Amino acid sequence: MKDNFVECIPNYSEGRRLSVIQTITESISRIDGITVIDRHIDPDHNRTVITFVGHPQAVEIAAFESVKAASTLINMKFHQGEHPRIGATDVVPFVPIMNTSMKTCIQLAQNLGTKIGNQLQIPVYLYEHASPIPDRKNLSDIRRGGIELLRKKIKSEPYYSPDFGPSIIKSPGAVAIGARQPLIAFNVNLATQNVKIAKKIAKKIRETSGGLPHVKSIGIFVNNLAQVSLNITDYQKTPIAYVVDKIAEEATKHGVQIDHSEIVGLIPKDSVEDYYKWHMPKSTQLSQHILETHLDKLAKK
C-alpha cells in the first residue's frame, strides 16, 4: 500500500520571539508521524510559516496542538505586523500531496474547525474548498480589515458569523482553516522606500482589481523597502516569472527597479520555470525551497 500524505502550512502571527516560535514548532514535531520540512520566519511581517507533512490523522493532531500552543503564547491585543491577520494562528491550509484527495483535506479542515471551536473556544472560518459558504471561500474576503474589523463585526453582521466557535474575539483572535491546491507565496522587494508605489503595483496586478488571473497581492513596507507580497493560486496558468516581469514593468513606470525577491515556504517543482527572471539573491539554494526535494527525502526514510 502506498503512503498517503497531507501537507499543512499554518501561518502564525509571531516572527520576532524565537522562543515562542520554537515552542509552537515543537508542538508539531513531537507528534508521531509528522515531519517539519520548512520554517519561514519573518520579523517584519511578524509572521512565521511552518510546513509539515504526515498521514492525515497525525497532521490533524499536530495542527490542533500548534493552534493550542499559539493561543496561549500570542496575544493579538498586542500584535503588530505588516501582514493582514485575524489570529494567533492566522490560517491553517491542508493540501493533498501524495495519494490523498481534496475530500480528505476538506474533512480534516472540518474536523479541526470543530475541535478548535469547541475545545479552545476560538472562532473558526472555513475557506477555499472547505467553505460551505460560496462568498466566503476567498481567504482575502475573510481577512479584509484584519482582526480590528473582525472585532467590530463578528457579533453584529451575519457574514462574519464563524463556522465554528463563539462569535467573540478574545486574545487568540480567530483562525481560518482551508483545503486548497498548492499555491506560491512570493515577495518582490522594490529598490525604494516609497510604499505607495508598492501599493499601486499590487492593485494593478491583482486579479480582483482587473489585473493578472490567480494573483493576490498587497503593498507593504518591509525591512526598509517597499514590498509587493503575492499569492499565486494557480502557478500553471500564471507563472511566477510572468508575474515578476509585470511587476518590473510597472515599477519602471514609477522610476524604480526590483531589488530582490523571496520565496515564502515551499513551492512545487513544476513551478520553477524561467527561474533566472525571478530576481532571487545569488545565495538562494533553490532546491531547499522545492517541495519534492523534501518529499523525496521523506520517502527514503
C-alpha positions as CSV (number, residue, x, y, z in Angstrom):
1,M,0.0,0.0,0.0
2,K,1.3,3.5,-0.9
3,D,1.7,6.1,1.8
4,N,-0.8,8.9,1.8
5,F,0.4,12.3,3.0
6,V,-1.1,15.7,3.6
7,E,0.8,19.0,3.6
8,C,-0.2,21.6,6.2
9,I,1.2,25.1,6.1
10,P,-0.1,27.1,9.1
11,N,0.8,30.8,9.4
12,Y,1.3,32.1,13.0
13,S,1.3,35.8,14.0
14,E,4.8,35.7,15.5
15,G,8.1,36.4,13.8
16,R,10.2,38.0,16.5
17,R,10.2,35.9,19.6
18,L,12.2,32.9,18.7
19,S,11.3,31.1,22.0
20,V,7.6,31.3,21.1
21,I,8.2,30.1,17.5
22,Q,10.3,27.2,18.8
23,T,7.6,26.1,21.3
24,I,5.0,26.1,18.5
25,T,7.4,24.1,16.2
26,E,7.9,21.5,18.9
27,S,4.2,21.1,19.5
28,I,4.1,20.0,15.9
29,S,7.3,17.9,15.6
30,R,6.6,15.8,18.7
31,I,3.6,14.2,17.1
32,D,4.4,10.7,15.8
33,G,4.4,10.5,12.0
34,I,4.9,14.2,11.5
35,T,7.9,15.8,9.7
36,V,8.5,19.6,9.7
37,I,10.1,20.3,6.3
38,D,10.3,24.1,6.3
39,R,10.0,27.1,8.6
40,H,10.0,30.7,7.3
41,I,10.4,33.3,10.0
42,D,9.7,37.0,9.0
43,P,10.2,39.6,11.8
44,D,8.9,42.5,9.6
45,H,5.6,40.7,8.8
46,N,5.8,39.4,12.4
47,R,4.8,36.1,11.0
48,T,6.1,32.5,10.8
49,V,5.0,29.9,8.2
50,I,5.7,26.3,9.2
51,T,5.3,23.5,6.6
52,F,4.8,19.9,7.8
53,V,3.7,16.7,6.3
54,G,2.3,13.4,7.5
55,H,-0.6,11.0,7.4
56,P,-3.9,12.7,7.6
57,Q,-4.8,11.8,11.2
58,A,-1.4,12.8,12.5
59,V,-1.5,16.1,10.6
60,E,-4.9,16.9,12.1
61,I,-3.5,16.3,15.6
62,A,-0.3,18.3,15.0
63,A,-2.3,21.2,13.6
64,F,-4.6,21.3,16.7
65,E,-1.7,21.2,19.1
66,S,0.0,24.1,17.3
67,V,-3.1,26.2,17.4
68,K,-3.5,25.4,21.1
69,A,0.1,26.4,21.8
70,A,-0.1,29.6,19.8
71,S,-3.4,30.6,21.5
72,T,-1.6,30.6,24.9
73,L,1.6,32.3,23.7
74,I,0.4,35.0,21.3
75,N,-2.0,37.8,22.5
76,M,-3.5,39.5,19.4
77,K,-4.3,42.6,21.5
78,F,-0.6,43.5,21.3
79,H,0.3,42.1,17.9
80,Q,1.8,44.4,15.3
81,G,2.9,43.5,11.9
82,E,2.7,44.4,8.2
83,H,0.7,41.4,7.0
84,P,-3.1,41.1,7.3
85,R,-4.1,38.7,10.1
86,I,-7.0,37.7,12.2
87,G,-5.5,35.5,14.8
88,A,-2.5,34.0,16.7
89,T,-2.8,31.1,14.2
90,D,-3.9,33.1,11.2
91,V,-4.5,30.4,8.6
92,V,-4.3,26.6,8.5
93,P,-4.4,25.2,5.0
94,F,-4.5,21.5,4.2
95,V,-3.1,20.5,0.8
96,P,-3.3,17.0,-0.8
97,I,0.1,15.9,-2.0
98,M,0.7,12.1,-2.0
99,N,-2.2,9.7,-2.7
100,T,-4.6,12.0,-0.8
101,S,-7.8,13.5,-2.2
102,M,-9.2,17.0,-1.7
103,K,-12.1,15.4,0.0
104,T,-9.8,14.1,2.8
105,C,-8.4,17.7,3.2
106,I,-11.9,19.1,3.5
107,Q,-12.7,16.6,6.2
108,L,-9.5,17.5,8.1
109,A,-10.5,21.2,7.9
110,Q,-14.0,20.5,9.2
111,N,-12.7,18.1,12.0
112,L,-10.1,20.6,13.1
113,G,-12.5,23.5,13.0
114,T,-15.0,21.7,15.2
115,K,-12.3,20.8,17.7
116,I,-10.8,24.3,17.9
117,G,-14.3,25.9,18.2
118,N,-15.4,23.5,20.9
119,Q,-12.3,22.9,22.9
120,L,-10.4,26.2,22.5
121,Q,-13.4,28.5,22.1
122,I,-11.8,30.3,19.1
123,P,-13.9,31.5,16.2
124,V,-13.2,29.4,13.0
125,Y,-13.8,30.4,9.4
126,L,-13.5,27.7,6.7
127,Y,-12.2,28.8,3.3
128,E,-11.5,27.6,-0.2
129,H,-12.8,24.0,-0.8
130,A,-13.6,23.6,2.8
131,S,-16.1,26.5,3.0
132,P,-19.8,25.7,2.8
133,I,-20.5,29.4,2.1
134,P,-19.8,30.4,-1.6
135,D,-19.0,34.0,-0.9
136,R,-16.6,33.2,1.9
137,K,-14.3,30.8,0.0
138,N,-11.8,33.6,-0.7
139,L,-9.4,34.0,2.2
140,S,-8.8,37.6,1.5
141,D,-12.5,38.4,1.9
142,I,-12.5,36.8,5.4
143,R,-9.3,38.6,6.4
144,R,-10.0,42.0,4.8
145,G,-9.7,44.7,7.5
146,G,-7.8,42.2,9.8
147,I,-8.6,41.4,13.4
148,E,-9.5,45.1,14.0
149,L,-12.5,44.9,11.7
150,L,-13.4,41.4,12.8
151,R,-13.7,42.6,16.4
152,K,-16.3,45.1,15.4
153,K,-18.4,43.0,13.1
154,I,-18.3,39.4,14.4
155,K,-21.3,39.9,16.7
156,S,-23.4,42.2,14.5
157,E,-23.0,41.1,10.9
158,P,-24.1,37.6,9.7
159,Y,-21.3,37.5,7.1
160,Y,-18.8,37.4,9.9
161,S,-20.5,34.7,12.0
162,P,-18.0,31.9,12.3
163,D,-18.4,28.3,11.1
164,F,-17.4,27.0,14.5
165,G,-16.8,28.5,17.9
166,P,-18.1,31.6,19.6
167,S,-18.9,35.0,18.0
168,I,-16.4,36.8,20.1
169,I,-12.8,37.8,19.7
170,K,-10.5,37.1,22.7
171,S,-6.7,37.3,22.9
172,P,-6.0,34.5,20.4
173,G,-8.3,36.1,17.8
174,A,-9.8,33.8,15.2
175,V,-8.4,31.3,12.7
176,A,-9.2,30.5,9.0
177,I,-8.9,26.8,8.1
178,G,-8.9,25.7,4.5
179,A,-8.5,22.9,2.0
180,R,-6.7,24.0,-1.2
181,Q,-4.4,23.2,-4.0
182,P,-0.7,24.3,-3.8
183,L,-0.1,28.0,-4.2
184,I,3.0,30.2,-4.5
185,A,3.7,32.7,-1.7
186,F,6.3,35.1,-3.1
187,N,7.5,38.6,-2.1
188,V,9.1,41.1,-4.5
189,N,11.1,43.9,-2.8
190,L,11.4,47.2,-4.7
191,A,14.5,49.4,-4.6
192,T,12.6,52.1,-2.9
193,Q,11.2,53.0,0.5
194,N,8.1,54.5,-1.2
195,V,5.4,52.1,-0.1
196,K,2.8,54.0,-2.2
197,I,4.5,52.6,-5.3
198,A,4.2,49.0,-4.0
199,K,0.5,49.5,-3.2
200,K,-0.1,50.9,-6.7
201,I,1.6,48.0,-8.3
202,A,-0.2,45.5,-6.1
203,K,-3.5,46.9,-7.1
204,K,-2.5,46.9,-10.7
205,I,-1.6,43.3,-10.9
206,R,-4.1,41.6,-8.5
207,E,-7.0,39.7,-10.1
208,T,-9.7,41.5,-8.0
209,S,-8.6,44.8,-9.5
210,G,-8.7,43.6,-13.0
211,G,-5.0,42.5,-13.1
212,L,-3.5,39.1,-13.5
213,P,-5.6,36.0,-13.1
214,H,-4.9,33.9,-10.0
215,V,-2.9,36.7,-8.3
216,K,-3.5,38.2,-4.9
217,S,-1.2,41.0,-3.9
218,I,-0.7,43.7,-1.3
219,G,1.9,46.5,-1.0
220,I,3.6,46.9,2.4
221,F,6.8,48.3,3.9
222,V,9.3,45.6,5.0
223,N,12.9,45.9,6.1
224,N,13.3,49.4,4.8
225,L,12.0,48.5,1.4
226,A,8.6,48.7,-0.3
227,Q,7.3,45.2,-1.0
228,V,4.7,43.6,-3.2
229,S,3.6,40.5,-1.3
230,L,2.0,37.9,-3.5
231,N,0.0,34.7,-3.5
232,I,-0.3,33.0,-6.9
233,T,-3.2,30.5,-6.6
234,D,-2.6,28.8,-10.0
235,Y,1.0,29.0,-11.0
236,Q,0.5,26.8,-14.1
237,K,-1.8,29.3,-15.6
238,T,0.1,32.4,-14.2
239,P,3.8,31.5,-13.8
240,I,6.0,33.3,-11.3
241,A,8.3,34.7,-14.0
242,Y,5.3,36.3,-15.8
243,V,4.1,38.0,-12.6
244,V,7.6,39.3,-11.7
245,D,8.0,40.6,-15.3
246,K,4.8,42.5,-14.8
247,I,5.9,43.9,-11.5
248,A,9.2,45.0,-13.1
249,E,7.3,46.7,-15.9
250,E,5.1,48.6,-13.5
251,A,8.0,49.5,-11.3
252,T,9.8,51.0,-14.3
253,K,6.9,53.3,-14.9
254,H,7.4,54.7,-11.4
255,G,11.2,55.1,-11.9
256,V,12.2,52.2,-9.7
257,Q,13.6,48.7,-10.1
258,I,13.2,45.3,-8.3
259,D,15.8,44.9,-5.5
260,H,15.3,41.2,-4.9
261,S,12.6,38.6,-4.4
262,E,12.0,35.8,-1.9
263,I,10.0,32.5,-1.7
264,V,7.9,32.0,1.4
265,G,7.7,28.4,2.3
266,L,8.0,25.7,-0.3
267,I,7.0,25.6,-4.0
268,P,6.2,22.7,-6.3
269,K,9.0,21.6,-8.7
270,D,6.9,22.3,-11.8
271,S,6.6,25.9,-10.8
272,V,10.3,26.5,-11.4
273,E,10.1,28.0,-14.9
274,D,12.4,30.8,-16.1
275,Y,13.9,30.9,-12.6
276,Y,16.6,33.3,-13.7
277,K,13.9,36.0,-14.1
278,W,12.8,35.9,-10.5
279,H,15.4,38.4,-9.2
280,M,16.4,36.0,-6.4
281,P,19.6,36.6,-4.5
282,K,22.6,34.6,-5.8
283,S,22.9,32.9,-2.4
284,T,19.5,31.3,-2.7
285,Q,19.6,27.5,-2.7
286,L,16.6,26.8,-4.8
287,S,16.4,23.1,-4.2
288,Q,15.7,23.8,-0.5
289,H,12.6,25.6,-1.5
290,I,11.2,22.8,-3.6
291,L,8.6,20.6,-2.0
292,E,9.5,17.5,-3.9
293,T,13.1,17.7,-2.6
294,H,11.8,17.2,1.0
295,L,9.2,14.6,0.0
296,D,11.9,12.5,-1.7
297,K,14.0,12.6,1.5
298,L,10.9,11.5,3.4
299,A,10.1,8.7,1.1
300,K,13.7,7.3,1.6
301,K,13.4,7.1,5.4
